[in-house]
């Protein structure tokens, strides 16, 4: 396994910082898909913290769990670019290889990928890695599109604000270059995250996921992220489990180092009722990308669904240390505490999540559930009344109302909300069997009928 540290900007001009980061990401992407069976590459999110490393290569290698570390710098002067690199063995910090490249900037923006391929070719030869992937189309040869794409990657996360910012930038990238396959793939994945947890019509967000995933596959059939995007549509949108499994398997075949593909496979295993396999997938994603906030949050969310409350709490605490204002982290921790019977802890976290989220139905419904589980029925009833009244003022996902009402043992009302959630084609219905709040309905013929219509396995 290898880590490519962010290439240092040696130009003395902060305006060139994005160029260094872009080249680093291109090298990671190229190397990750060059020989996925024999060489794993740590994703950019986990190496970004080492941009100005104060640690030795040995320390960094130990923290990331890799065998090799590649470091280097980029200097731009006029129309020329000089890149220096050094490969170090993490075990004994021995220098294995070093090289310098100097290239004239072309009139069309294709330098980064071309240079990345040169470096990958030399690096793979040194490490005796046999290429198994085919030639990759370049991200974009349009400078403005590539710049917008990079800005979008900077906002990858699970908060609603971050997702909306990423959609704005990726949309600009594909507007400037309609043939930018990674831009389409990232748009598909961003709309999936937006529709999974927030108050947007699922048929709209899932439709956008499908549209952009198919665009990405048409432009680049060998792009791992494109297959991952199609997998989430098949899982949450089409409810086609066999196609979801096939798309996820293909994404991992193309790039086993892609942590997001392993997270998606974890979700598939949860839907199939295989929580232990899901946890293995989540742990693999965390091993591949140990310092990624997005992977950590996904681990917390899906660990909660897998009913592995200690693991979910551990990841939730990590996310809270990184971002104390994360409503999602507070929600996960609150629900974990509730399931373990610690009502004080549950209420503290869920009340904080609602305070931070400013009106999001998800967090208000979660707090309602926790009030009911803590025996504060009056508070739960009042909050449920507020949520039902909100339906007249804004778009509401009925599954969230069902999650609130089932905790108050309002079974018939809950079943009515679930039927409406089915009409909305709510993506979270795929986890209906896994959600412990609905265990009380497990013997209901009407509930079982709904599970059959969704297609969930017995």
SVG drawing of the C-alpha trace seen along z (x, -y; Angstrom):
<svg xmlns="http://www.w3.org/2000/svg" viewBox="-54 -34 72 49">
<polyline fill="none" stroke="black" stroke-width="0.4" points="0.0,0.0 1.2,-3.5 0.4,-7.1 0.9,-10.0 1.4,-13.0 0.2,-16.4 2.8,-17.8 4.2,-21.1 3.7,-24.3 7.2,-25.6 6.3,-28.5 5.9,-31.0 2.5,-32.0 -0.6,-30.8 -2.6,-31.1 -0.8,-27.9 -1.8,-25.9 -4.8,-24.4 -2.5,-23.1 -0.4,-21.1 -3.5,-19.6 -4.9,-18.8 -1.8,-17.0 -1.7,-15.0 -5.3,-13.9 -4.6,-12.9 -1.6,-10.8 -3.7,-9.1 -6.5,-8.4 -4.2,-7.1 -2.1,-4.9 -5.3,-3.6 -6.7,-2.3 -3.3,-1.3 -3.0,2.0 -5.8,2.3 -5.1,6.0 -1.5,5.4 -1.2,1.9 -3.6,0.0 -3.5,-3.8 -4.6,-5.9 -7.3,-8.5 -6.5,-12.2 -8.8,-12.9 -6.6,-11.0 -3.3,-12.4 -4.4,-16.1 -3.5,-16.6 0.2,-16.0 0.4,-18.9 3.1,-20.5 4.3,-17.4 6.1,-17.9 6.5,-14.2 9.0,-11.7 8.0,-9.5 8.2,-6.6 5.7,-8.2 3.3,-9.1 3.7,-5.5 2.8,-4.0 -0.2,-6.3 -1.6,-5.5 -0.6,-1.8 1.3,-1.9 4.5,-0.4 5.6,-3.3 5.3,-7.1 5.7,-9.4 6.5,-13.1 7.5,-15.9 7.0,-19.5 5.8,-21.5 7.3,-24.7 5.7,-26.7 7.7,-29.5 6.2,-31.0 4.9,-28.3 7.1,-25.6 6.4,-23.2 9.0,-21.3 8.0,-18.4 10.3,-16.6 9.4,-13.3 10.9,-10.9 9.7,-7.5 10.5,-6.3 10.0,-2.9 8.0,-3.6 9.5,-0.7 13.1,-2.0 12.8,-5.4 15.2,-4.2 15.0,-6.2 14.0,-3.9 13.6,-6.2 13.6,-9.9 12.9,-11.7 12.4,-15.2 10.2,-16.1 10.0,-19.4 7.3,-20.0 6.1,-22.9 2.5,-23.9 0.3,-23.0 -2.2,-25.3 -4.9,-22.9 -5.1,-21.9 -4.1,-18.3 -0.7,-18.6 -1.8,-17.2 -3.0,-13.8 -0.2,-13.5 2.4,-14.2 0.6,-11.9 0.8,-9.1 4.5,-9.6 5.1,-9.5 2.9,-6.5 4.7,-4.6 8.1,-5.2 6.8,-4.5 5.1,-1.2 8.2,0.0 10.3,-0.7 7.7,1.2 7.4,3.9 3.6,3.4 2.0,4.9 -0.7,2.6 -4.2,4.2 -6.3,1.1 -6.8,-0.3 -5.9,-3.9 -8.0,-6.4 -9.8,-9.4 -8.5,-12.6 -10.6,-14.4 -11.0,-17.6 -8.8,-19.6 -10.9,-22.7 -9.1,-24.7 -12.2,-26.4 -14.1,-23.1 -11.2,-21.4 -11.0,-24.3 -14.7,-24.0 -14.4,-20.2 -11.5,-20.7 -13.6,-23.2 -16.4,-20.6 -14.1,-18.0 -13.1,-20.4 -16.8,-20.3 -17.2,-16.5 -19.1,-15.6 -22.4,-14.7 -23.7,-18.1 -26.5,-19.6 -24.5,-22.8 -21.4,-21.0 -23.4,-18.8 -25.2,-21.8 -21.8,-23.6 -20.4,-20.5 -23.4,-20.3 -23.0,-23.9 -19.3,-23.5 -19.7,-20.1 -22.7,-21.5 -20.4,-24.3 -17.8,-21.8 -20.1,-19.8 -21.6,-23.0 -18.2,-24.2 -17.2,-20.7 -20.1,-18.3 -17.6,-15.5 -16.1,-15.6 -17.0,-12.1 -15.7,-12.5 -17.9,-15.7 -21.0,-13.7 -20.1,-10.9 -19.5,-13.2 -22.8,-15.0 -24.6,-11.7 -23.0,-10.8 -23.8,-14.3 -27.5,-14.1 -27.6,-10.6 -26.2,-12.0 -28.6,-15.0 -31.6,-12.8 -30.7,-10.2 -31.0,-12.3 -32.5,-15.7 -35.9,-17.2 -35.9,-16.8 -38.3,-14.8 -36.5,-11.4 -37.8,-10.9 -36.1,-14.2 -32.8,-13.5 -32.7,-9.8 -33.6,-10.8 -30.7,-13.2 -28.4,-10.4 -29.5,-8.1 -29.1,-10.8 -25.6,-11.8 -24.4,-8.2 -25.4,-7.1 -23.8,-10.2 -20.5,-9.3 -20.7,-5.7 -21.3,-6.7 -18.3,-9.0 -16.0,-6.6 -17.2,-3.0 -14.0,-2.3 -14.6,-5.0 -15.0,-3.4 -17.0,-6.3 -19.5,-6.0 -20.2,-2.4 -20.5,-3.4 -23.0,-6.1 -25.1,-3.6 -24.9,-1.2 -26.5,-3.8 -29.3,-4.4 -29.9,-0.7 -29.9,-0.3 -32.0,-3.3 -33.8,-4.2 -34.6,-1.1 -34.6,1.3 -32.8,3.7 -30.6,5.7 -28.9,7.8 -27.9,4.8 -26.8,2.9 -24.5,5.8 -23.2,6.0 -22.4,2.3 -20.8,2.2 -18.7,5.3 -17.6,3.7 -16.6,0.4 -14.4,2.3 -12.9,4.4 -11.9,1.2 -10.4,-0.4 -10.2,1.6 -8.7,-1.5 -11.9,-3.5 -13.3,-3.8 -16.7,-5.0 -17.3,-1.9 -16.7,0.2 -19.2,-2.1 -21.8,-1.5 -21.2,2.3 -21.8,2.0 -25.1,0.4 -26.0,3.2 -25.1,5.8 -27.3,4.0 -30.3,4.1 -29.7,7.8 -29.7,8.4 -26.0,9.2 -24.8,6.7 -21.5,8.5 -20.5,8.3 -21.5,4.6 -19.2,3.9 -16.3,5.7 -16.9,3.4 -17.0,0.3 -13.8,1.3 -12.1,1.8 -13.2,-1.7 -11.8,-3.1 -8.5,-1.2 -8.3,-2.7 -9.2,-6.2 -8.6,-6.5 -8.7,-10.3 -11.6,-11.0 -14.5,-12.8 -16.9,-11.6 -15.9,-7.9 -16.0,-8.3 -19.5,-9.8 -20.7,-7.0 -19.2,-4.5 -21.1,-6.1 -24.4,-6.2 -24.3,-2.7 -22.8,-1.3 -25.9,-2.6 -28.1,-0.8 -26.1,2.4 -26.8,2.1 -23.1,2.0 -23.6,-0.9 -20.2,-0.9 -18.5,-1.1 -21.0,-3.8 -20.4,-5.8 -16.6,-5.6 -16.8,-7.0 -19.4,-9.5 -17.1,-10.8 -14.3,-11.1 -16.5,-13.1 -17.5,-15.4 -13.9,-16.0 -13.3,-17.1 -16.5,-19.2 -18.3,-20.0 -21.1,-21.6 -22.0,-18.3 -25.7,-17.7 -25.3,-14.2 -22.6,-13.2 -24.8,-14.4 -27.8,-12.4 -25.8,-9.2 -24.4,-9.5 -27.9,-10.3 -29.5,-7.3 -26.7,-5.0 -27.1,-6.3 -30.9,-5.7 -30.4,-2.1 -28.0,-1.5 -30.5,-3.0 -28.6,-6.2 -31.5,-8.6 -29.6,-11.7 -26.8,-11.3 -29.4,-10.6 -31.4,-13.7 -28.3,-15.9 -27.0,-14.9 -30.4,-14.9 -31.4,-18.3 -28.1,-19.7 -28.6,-18.2 -32.0,-19.8 -30.6,-23.2 -27.8,-23.0 -29.9,-21.8 -32.3,-24.8 -35.5,-23.2 -34.5,-19.9 -37.3,-17.4 -34.8,-14.5 -33.4,-15.8 -36.7,-16.9 -38.1,-13.4 -35.1,-11.8 -35.5,-14.0 -39.2,-13.0 -38.2,-9.3 -35.7,-9.8 -38.2,-11.8 -40.6,-8.8 -37.9,-6.2 -36.9,-8.3 -40.5,-8.2 -41.1,-11.9 -44.3,-11.2 -45.8,-14.8 -42.7,-16.3 -42.7,-13.6 -46.4,-14.3 -45.9,-18.0 -43.0,-17.6 -44.9,-15.1 -47.8,-17.6 -45.3,-20.2 -43.9,-17.9 -47.4,-17.0 -48.3,-20.7 -45.0,-21.4 -46.4,-19.2 -48.7,-22.0 -45.8,-24.5 -42.9,-22.6 -41.9,-19.4 -41.8,-16.6 -40.6,-13.0 -43.2,-10.8 -40.7,-8.2 -39.4,-10.7 -42.9,-11.1 -43.2,-7.3 -40.0,-7.1 -41.4,-9.6 -44.9,-8.1 -43.7,-4.5 -41.7,-5.4 -45.0,-6.5 -46.5,-3.1 -49.0,-4.8 -48.9,-1.8 -51.8,-2.5 -50.7,-6.1 -47.2,-4.9 -48.4,-2.4 -50.2,-5.3 -47.0,-7.4 -45.1,-4.4 -47.6,-3.9 -47.1,-7.6 -43.3,-7.2 -43.6,-4.3 -45.5,-6.5 -42.6,-9.0 -40.2,-6.2 -38.2,-7.2 -34.6,-5.8 -34.3,-5.0 -37.2,-2.5 -34.5,0.1 -33.3,0.0 -36.8,0.5 -36.2,4.0 -32.9,3.0 -34.3,0.0 -34.9,1.1 -37.6,-1.5 -39.9,0.6 -39.3,3.9 -42.7,3.5 -44.4,3.8 -42.5,7.0 -45.6,9.1 -48.0,6.8 -49.3,8.3 -49.6,4.8 -45.9,4.0 -44.8,7.4 -46.7,6.6 -44.9,3.3 -41.5,5.1 -42.5,7.5 -43.5,4.6 -40.1,3.0 -38.6,6.3 -36.6,6.7 -35.4,10.3 -37.0,12.3"/>
</svg>
